[in-house]
Amino acid sequence: QAPLWVFLVSAISLFMYQSLDAIDGKQARRTGTSTPLGELFDHGCDAVSNLLMIACSGGATGLNELPNLFLSLIIFQLSVFYVYHWQSYVTGVMKFNRSDHMTQPLICPCALVATF
């Protein structure tokens, strides 16, 4: 078992990552420096970091010892990520309402890490 501060730092770091990831796109659009390549790069980085977040959260909380539950978490997280991006591909717009935002599914690993 790791010390408590490790889990708290992990949860705070994950929250900071989510916040800064949301801010960079808004800043690019505000300054007029947003490009399709920048958006593609941002979403590619998000895909890689999602997988790493799930793996680290599962290892920190011991979910890697429950392979079925861990696999379910991975499938859920990546499915939500894929569905949001497929929706934006089909409609041409990434729409964010109160109920369908990428931050809610990403808070699950943060809460898991903070509680252990």
C-alpha positions as a Markdown table, in Angstrom:
| # | Residue | x | y | z |
|---|---|---|---|---|
| 1 | Gln | 0.0 | 0.0 | 0.0 |
| 2 | Ala | 1.3 | 3.4 | -1.0 |
| 3 | Pro | 1.3 | 6.4 | 1.4 |
| 4 | Leu | -1.8 | 8.6 | 1.4 |
| 5 | Trp | 0.0 | 11.5 | -0.2 |
| 6 | Val | 0.7 | 9.5 | -3.4 |
| 7 | Phe | -3.0 | 9.1 | -4.0 |
| 8 | Leu | -3.8 | 12.7 | -3.2 |
| 9 | Val | -1.1 | 14.0 | -5.5 |
| 10 | Ser | -2.3 | 11.6 | -8.2 |
| 11 | Ala | -5.9 | 12.8 | -7.9 |
| 12 | Ile | -4.9 | 16.5 | -7.9 |
| 13 | Ser | -2.6 | 15.9 | -10.9 |
| 14 | Leu | -5.4 | 14.2 | -12.8 |
| 15 | Phe | -7.8 | 17.1 | -12.1 |
| 16 | Met | -5.2 | 19.6 | -13.2 |
| 17 | Tyr | -4.6 | 17.6 | -16.4 |
| 18 | Gln | -8.3 | 17.7 | -17.2 |
| 19 | Ser | -8.6 | 21.4 | -16.4 |
| 20 | Leu | -5.6 | 22.4 | -18.5 |
| 21 | Asp | -6.7 | 20.1 | -21.4 |
| 22 | Ala | -10.0 | 21.9 | -21.5 |
| 23 | Ile | -8.5 | 25.4 | -21.3 |
| 24 | Asp | -6.0 | 25.0 | -24.2 |
| 25 | Gly | -8.6 | 24.7 | -26.9 |
| 26 | Lys | -10.6 | 27.6 | -25.6 |
| 27 | Gln | -7.5 | 29.8 | -25.6 |
| 28 | Ala | -6.6 | 28.7 | -29.1 |
| 29 | Arg | -10.0 | 29.6 | -30.4 |
| 30 | Arg | -10.0 | 32.9 | -28.5 |
| 31 | Thr | -6.7 | 33.9 | -30.0 |
| 32 | Gly | -7.5 | 32.6 | -33.5 |
| 33 | Thr | -4.7 | 30.1 | -33.5 |
| 34 | Ser | -6.9 | 27.0 | -33.6 |
| 35 | Thr | -6.2 | 24.6 | -36.5 |
| 36 | Pro | -7.5 | 21.2 | -37.4 |
| 37 | Leu | -4.0 | 19.7 | -37.0 |
| 38 | Gly | -3.9 | 21.2 | -33.4 |
| 39 | Glu | -7.3 | 19.6 | -32.6 |
| 40 | Leu | -6.2 | 16.3 | -34.0 |
| 41 | Phe | -3.0 | 16.4 | -32.0 |
| 42 | Asp | -4.9 | 17.3 | -28.8 |
| 43 | His | -7.4 | 14.4 | -29.3 |
| 44 | Gly | -4.5 | 12.0 | -30.1 |
| 45 | Cys | -2.8 | 13.0 | -26.8 |
| 46 | Asp | -6.1 | 12.6 | -25.0 |
| 47 | Ala | -6.5 | 9.1 | -26.3 |
| 48 | Val | -3.1 | 8.1 | -25.2 |
| 49 | Ser | -3.4 | 9.8 | -21.8 |
| 50 | Asn | -6.9 | 8.1 | -21.3 |
| 51 | Leu | -5.3 | 4.7 | -21.6 |
| 52 | Leu | -2.4 | 5.6 | -19.3 |
| 53 | Met | -4.9 | 7.1 | -16.7 |
| 54 | Ile | -6.9 | 3.9 | -16.7 |
| 55 | Ala | -3.8 | 1.7 | -16.3 |
| 56 | Cys | -2.4 | 3.9 | -13.5 |
| 57 | Ser | -5.7 | 4.2 | -11.7 |
| 58 | Gly | -6.2 | 0.4 | -11.9 |
| 59 | Gly | -2.8 | -0.3 | -10.6 |
| 60 | Ala | -3.0 | 2.2 | -7.8 |
| 61 | Thr | -6.4 | 1.0 | -6.6 |
| 62 | Gly | -5.7 | -2.7 | -7.0 |
| 63 | Leu | -8.2 | -3.2 | -9.9 |
| 64 | Asn | -5.5 | -4.9 | -11.9 |
| 65 | Glu | -6.1 | -7.9 | -9.5 |
| 66 | Leu | -9.7 | -8.1 | -10.7 |
| 67 | Pro | -9.2 | -8.5 | -14.4 |
| 68 | Asn | -12.9 | -8.6 | -15.4 |
| 69 | Leu | -13.7 | -5.3 | -13.6 |
| 70 | Phe | -10.5 | -3.7 | -14.8 |
| 71 | Leu | -11.3 | -4.7 | -18.4 |
| 72 | Ser | -14.8 | -3.3 | -18.0 |
| 73 | Leu | -13.4 | 0.0 | -16.8 |
| 74 | Ile | -11.1 | 0.2 | -19.8 |
| 75 | Ile | -13.9 | -0.7 | -22.3 |
| 76 | Phe | -16.3 | 1.9 | -20.7 |
| 77 | Gln | -13.7 | 4.7 | -20.7 |
| 78 | Leu | -12.5 | 4.1 | -24.2 |
| 79 | Ser | -16.1 | 3.6 | -25.5 |
| 80 | Val | -17.2 | 7.0 | -24.1 |
| 81 | Phe | -14.1 | 8.6 | -25.6 |
| 82 | Tyr | -14.8 | 7.0 | -29.0 |
| 83 | Val | -18.5 | 7.8 | -29.1 |
| 84 | Tyr | -17.9 | 11.5 | -28.4 |
| 85 | His | -15.4 | 11.7 | -31.1 |
| 86 | Trp | -17.5 | 9.8 | -33.6 |
| 87 | Gln | -20.4 | 12.1 | -32.8 |
| 88 | Ser | -18.2 | 15.1 | -33.6 |
| 89 | Tyr | -17.0 | 13.4 | -36.8 |
| 90 | Val | -20.5 | 12.8 | -38.0 |
| 91 | Thr | -22.0 | 16.2 | -37.1 |
| 92 | Gly | -18.9 | 18.2 | -37.7 |
| 93 | Val | -19.3 | 19.9 | -34.3 |
| 94 | Met | -18.2 | 18.8 | -30.9 |
| 95 | Lys | -21.2 | 19.7 | -28.8 |
| 96 | Phe | -20.9 | 19.9 | -25.0 |
| 97 | Asn | -24.0 | 19.9 | -22.8 |
| 98 | Arg | -24.2 | 19.5 | -19.1 |
| 99 | Ser | -24.8 | 15.8 | -19.3 |
| 100 | Asp | -22.5 | 14.8 | -22.2 |
| 101 | His | -19.1 | 16.1 | -21.4 |
| 102 | Met | -15.8 | 14.2 | -21.4 |
| 103 | Thr | -15.0 | 15.4 | -17.9 |
| 104 | Gln | -17.6 | 13.3 | -16.1 |
| 105 | Pro | -16.2 | 10.0 | -17.2 |
| 106 | Leu | -12.7 | 11.2 | -16.5 |
| 107 | Ile | -13.6 | 12.1 | -13.0 |
| 108 | Cys | -14.2 | 8.4 | -12.2 |
| 109 | Pro | -10.5 | 7.5 | -12.1 |
| 110 | Cys | -9.8 | 10.6 | -10.2 |
| 111 | Ala | -12.4 | 9.7 | -7.5 |
| 112 | Leu | -11.1 | 6.1 | -7.4 |
| 113 | Val | -7.5 | 7.2 | -6.8 |
| 114 | Ala | -8.6 | 9.7 | -4.2 |
| 115 | Thr | -10.6 | 7.2 | -2.2 |
| 116 | Phe | -7.8 | 4.6 | -1.9 |
